[in-house]
Amino acid sequence: MKIKRLLLVVRETRLEELTRRYNTIQQARFYIEHLGEDFSDYLKEHDLYKKALVKTQDFLETFSRVVILDRNFVSRFVFEPDDLVYVLGQDGLVANTLKYLDSQPVAGINPDPHRYAGALLPFNLNNLNLLDPRGMKEKLLVKDVTLGQVSLKDGQTLFAVNDFFIGQQTHVSSRYEIRFGNRVERQSSSGIIISTGLGSTGWLKSVVTGASHLMRGVSDSKEIPLLDGMPLPWDNEELIFAVREPYESAVTGTDIIFGKINNKQPLEIASFMPERGVIFSDGVESDFLSFNAGMVAKISVAEKKGHLVSI
């Protein structure tokens, strides 16, 4: 097997982020300790991550050239079909890499298993040998992951591994028209969450859990269930949407607040927000589509799949 290129996706540590913000480590230390936090934890985390980076890079370089790719450049990087992609970091870094790929497999490596649970990080420094690129595709399980897709009427698209948020950048009400099946309704809410199967244990679960416990608190019934079948399979061919805090008024309704999206039944949202309307995915607010008045978004199950290397 000819190995063309190995990519190792990395991110800044919290210490590096603080140092960039406050110019020096000393000033970063002063800021953290002034808040009563333990600065040594930042140092320890940084040290473990850098050691994991060196060990992982050394291992991979025994097989081929390794390109170190910072997470901030992933969205603009040109991936090649034969690339093998490794991610050193947390689950979120894996998800935010996966959505910019086409068919390339992704292997998540946990730099610190005592710090990160890592549902998407089956590998660590003790089993790096399993990630030998010469036989990785043949010897290891590759799980398919269903992605969500938003398509705007101007041709822009965005994918999600976990979930989408549609609404206002700020905490003011989001105004839009929701179109689902044969039903149409104008709404005012704090936004819409659309989740994949992989993301069903994240933001969606928190929305459903909060609504469920709220209903238990205001009713006599203690048997109000959470979302049936959660967590959903990673390759589930449906997305689930939930409207957050819908407000009923003379001109806005609250009937279409939850549903399942599939290839036969997409969801459409028409924005009535004059400014600061956004759509972002997987919690990355900095990488968003503007969604202001006049724009229409179609949310559907993406044709392309993510591919996660597992044990």
Secondary structure, DSSP 8 states (H G I E B T S, - for coil): -----EEEEE---HHHHHHHHHSSHHHHHHHHHHTT--HHHHHHHHHHHHHHHHHHHHHHHTTS-EEEEEGGGGGG----TT-EEEEES-HHHHHHHHTT-SS--EEEEES-TTT---TT--EETTSGGGG-TTTHHHHSEEEEEEEEEEEETTS-EEEESSEEEEEESSSS-EEEEEEETTEEEEEEES-EEEE-SGGGGTHHHHHHHHHHHHHHHHSS-S----STT-S--TT-S-EEEEESS----SS---S--EEEEBTTB-EEEEE--SS-EEEEETT-TTSEEE--TT-EEEEEEEEEEEEEEE-
